């Protein structure tokens, strides 16, 4: 099977592939942004909880 330049330029297979690559890259970028935001919020929450837990004192009820 022989292809020439005109056949190459008129075929749409490559354009569809590029569309999927761009769509996939966009989804990966959005996923990365979401994970970064969740990670930052989770880290802030954990730091806040650590400070509150450190401030709690526990008294013994007379055991050993």
N, C-alpha and C positions, 0 to 999 in steps of 0.2 A: 504494500500500500504506500503510495507516494503522496506526500503533502507539499503544497507550495505555499507561498506567502499569503496569497489571497484566501486560501482555505484557513490558514492559521488566524488571520485577522477577522474572519467572519464567524468562527466558532465561538460559542459562548461558554464552553466548559471552564476556561480559565477565569472568566469574570465571576462565575458562580463560586469557584474556589476562593477567589479574593474576597467575595462577600462573606463567606463563612469564616475566613481568617480574621477579617475585621470584626465580625460579630463575636467571635470567640475571644479575641483580644479585649474587646469592650467588656464582656462578661467577667473575664479574669480581673480586669482593672477594678470593676465595681465590687467584686468579691474581696479583693485585696483591701479596698477602702473600708468596706464593712468590717472585715476582720481587724483592721487597725483601730477603728473606732471602738469596737467591742473590747478589744484587748486593753486599750487605754482606760476605758470606763471600768473594766474589771479590776485593773491594777489600782486605780484610785479607790475603789470600794474596799479592796483587800487592805490597803494601807489605812483607811479610815477605821475599819474593823479592828485591825491590829492595835491601833492607838487606844480604842475603847476597851479592848480586852486587857491591855497592859494597865489600864487605870482601875481595874476592878480588884478589890481586895477580898479575900475569903478568910472568914474566921472559923476556927475549929469549934466544935460543939462539945469539947471535953474528951475526946477520944485520945488515942495514943499518938 
